[in-house]
Amino acid sequence: MISNFYSIDPVDNSVLNEYKSESPESVLSKISKSVAAFNQWKNQSYEFRESLFLKAADILEQNLKRYSNKITQEMGKPIIQSEAEVKKCALVCRYYAKNSASFLKDQVIKTEFKESYVSYQPLGTILQIMPWNFPFWQVFRFAAPALMSGNVTLLKHSPNVLGCADLFQEVFDKAGFEEGVFQNIYVDVDDVENIMKTPAVQGVALTGSLRAGKAVGALAGKYIKNAVLELGGSDPFIVLEDADLEKAAKVAVQSRMHNSGQTCISAKRFIVVKSVASKFKGLVKQIMSDLIVGDPMNPSTDISAMARRDLAENLQNQVDESIKMGAVVEVKGGHKKGTNYFYPMMLSNIKKGMPAYNEELFGPVITFFEVGNPEEAIQLANDSVFGLAATIWTKNEELAKSVATQLDVGAVAINRMMSSNPKIPFGGVKMSGVGRELGREGLLSFVNLKSVIVE
């Protein structure tokens, strides 16, 4: 299906660029190129691939201002955060460049046979379907391990950040990657099945909404393809009575408001024991009152426009419905009609059945809960369809580790902000997804674990 895609500035909703989706013939041509590229790329040495990714990291840093400006222009991220995102992409490129050879070294297994080992071999062409909220980082955190392991990739990026997609192609071309190793495809969601059913496409990685994850997961099952799905989160931020409240409050707001609240692993549900709840809430309110909402190009801006107006409107609908059902507004804010701006809010008295309890609020809205003890905190934290990450604040490290063990999530941060790290596997459980990215585990997501035995 031929569609028009528009890159739109979230601040004033002006059109930055227009793109047309590709014809089926063009997509098939790119898939054929990927097959030819894979037959060459899979045989290249790790040293050769390493040299290209080190060049890619240099290119990212050399073009920091231009690339970060494009992120901010297309999805509204405050410029300081966009610059940090590009720098993190360079970091992940260097990490996998330096470590992939050792991660993928044959693993010798002691058995009754003369020799037995596991070798790690690439699968082929991998489709990556990526979101707009971290338009550079999401792509590079997948592409670096996938390509270093010998795969090639086709990128279907979110249609509102196709200018960023163009820049990825620039990075890979300038770094010297062979034609077909990395390719953008400009297609609509309706075209994804035709791509996935192609025998050459051996896997799919998606970061996106729960709805998108269900659709792509169903296709992966239908066509028997490897899949890694990183979906939504409603992450608990647990504050126990002996926590450093001032530090916890500062980090809580920083986490929740990062990227204007449009982050899957941000702290969304503040779960605080009653003995310190009032003080913690007061600290959070004070910090929120100092947040600067404005132009994303201004380095002092903390929160800017949401990526699309419909996202701000949908978030307001979730808030309004929750208030109708009894939620209390602790900090006033909300959608500024006629714009993409959503001013920070905090809600309390959240009950089951409310959108603020059952759903992910993907924007700058805090939900505040009080509990009597750590056991109640664990129970409330686990009472969610999501299970991406969690944060625990307490000076009792043994207690924190005990609570961490009991949380149904893919990652836990203790006394610090949750964030992804190239060295540590990332992903969730329950409706937050399937599989892992990053770390050695992420590198193994799209390789064939081939067992070899010698009599």
Helices and strands as residue ranges (DSSP letters): E 4-8, E 15-20, H 24-41, H 46-62, H 64-75, H 79-103, E 107-108, E 115-122, E 125-130, H 137-148, E 152-157, G 159-161, H 162-175, E 182-184, G 189-191, H 192-196, E 201-207, H 210-223, E 226-230, E 235-239, H 245-257, G 258-261, E 267-273, H 274-289, H 309-324, E 328-331, E 334-335, E 342-343, E 345-348, H 355-358, E 365-371, H 374-382, E 386-387, E 389-393, H 397-406, E 411-414, E 429-430, E 433-434, H 439-443, G 444-446, E 447-454
